[in-house]
Amino acid sequence: GNCYMVWIDGWHRALLHAYTSSDGGLTWAWARIRPDHHFVGFPRLVVQPNGNVVIGFTDEESYPPVGRTLISTDGGATYVGPFDIPSYDQRGPAGGLRASPIPPARRFDVDAAGRIYAAWSDCAFRRAEEGVCTHNDIVLGTSDDGRHWTDMFRVPIDPVTSSADHFLAAVAVDPQTSGDSAHIAIVYYFHPEQWCDPKTCQLYVGLVSSTDGG
């Protein structure tokens, strides 16, 4: 019956805050996060059926930014961590047309059994012979406790030889399904052609789904 909230305090070097309410949002209690965490992007909070709370975020104090989690096992009163999510490498969409690459949005959701799913963009499967990133794929990683994660695996939206570039993924799981029968949906943006320029780049939204746990 608890409500949870997580947010970033821009006035204090992007300090991460978490709060818990046990009366439907009428009053809120501050959660202790030690040590303090700054410069974190895209915080996303999920609650497992056993009551554990997991905050997933992108830690931008490191370069390249790293996906991490904080975990509470006492109903959101305190959080420990951070714990690393599998490493990634990302190329700026359209070859870096923007002043800086779009941060790697890692979105999280949880199934009926408590398994946590994280989706993000990664170019590890699309490297040229010289080892340089070429295109981003959407990848997925899972964890049963928020601390230990599977190796990321590529979501087969299209062949690795395609010209498409995928980024800004978000994942949703049917809360009444789990494990090998979990229903998963991932929405993402993509450019059909990575090697475009400001005049020719076309932006699209895609959706891919799975009924067997990914």
PyMOL commands that set and color helices and strands:
alter all, ss='L'
color gray80, all
select helices_A, chain A and resi 10-12+93-96+179-181
alter helices_A, ss='H'
color red, helices_A
select strands_A, chain A and resi 3-9+15-21+29-30+32-33+40-47+53-59+66-72+78-84+107-110+116-122+137-143+153-154+165-173+184-191+204-210
alter strands_A, ss='S'
color yellow, strands_A
deselect
rebuild
show_as cartoon
